[in-house]
Amino acid sequence: MLNERLDLYYDKLKEFPAKYDRESKSGTPVPTWDGGGSDTNYPIHWNHLLGHILYPIRLKYLQNIKLGILHRNDEGDYL
């Protein structure tokens, strides 16, 4: 699923590769030594890659994963 989405953006990614790690179309954490700000030409929103892929999987397997860390918090004796 992720590879197919990246394939759709292949040409745009070649034209506008990420300059910084964690770069996204919705904003870039530009280091202060490079002027700061959030201007970017990177073509992909973070949510389009990870959010739209992981969230449906999480919903599909919610009954299997909901007893993780949050379950311990629900018991009230985790401290």
Buried (B, 14 or more C-beta within 10 A) or exposed (E): EEEEBEEEBEEBBEEBEBEEEEBBBEBBEBEEEEEEEEEBEBBBBBBBBEEEBEEEEEEEEEEEEEEEEEEEEEEEEEE
